[in-house]
Amino acid sequence: MNDWDGLDIFLQKYDYNYMNDCSILFNRVAAGFMFVSSPWPGYNDDKLSLVYLCNDASKFFKGLEIENAEQLERVHPGVLLKLFYAGDVILICTLRDETLEFQMADGKLIANKEDCCLMHEVQINLETPKDFIEYTDQYFRHHKEEPALKN
C-alpha cells in the first residue's frame, strides 16, 4: 500500500475533507492530489491562509513531518509556515474580494494577483499577519483601476 492509499482510506471516512483540531483542512482534490489550508499560527482570521498543494505522497508526508494519515492530527500551523518560508506553501491574503498570493522563490518574496500572471518582488520585509494584510491593502489601494470617463 502506498502513502496515498492509506491517506485515501483515512479521508474517505470524512468525505475526503478532514479538519484537525488546529483548524487545518486536508482535502483530497483528486486521486493523488492534496490541498491543505491552514491559518497563520496563532492568527485565526479568514483574511490569511497558508495553502499547500501537493501531488507527491513522499513529499506530502515529509513536508508535514508525519509518517501516515493517522498523524494528520499532529500537523500544526507552524509546520505550514515553515513550508512557506521554504517556498513550498503559498500565503493567500484576501481583502474585499481581492487576493494577493505570496510565495518565497530563491530567497525572495514574490506576490501576484490571484488568477493573474503579473508577479512582482516584494521590496519590504513582511513578517507578521498584519504586515501581509497591510501590504495587500496598500497594493490594491495603489493599483485601483481608474474609472472610465463619461462623454
URWO-V451219 format. One record per helix or strand of 2 or more residues. SS is the DSSP state (2 for helix, 1 for strand). FROM is the first residue (numbers start at 1). LEN is the number of residues. Records with the same first field share a line. If there is no record, write none. Layout:
BEGIN
SS = FROM-LEN  FROM-LEN
END
This chain:
BEGIN
2 = 3-10  57-7  69-6  77-9  129-14
1 = 17-3  25-6  33-6  48-7  90-6  98-8  108-6  119-3
END
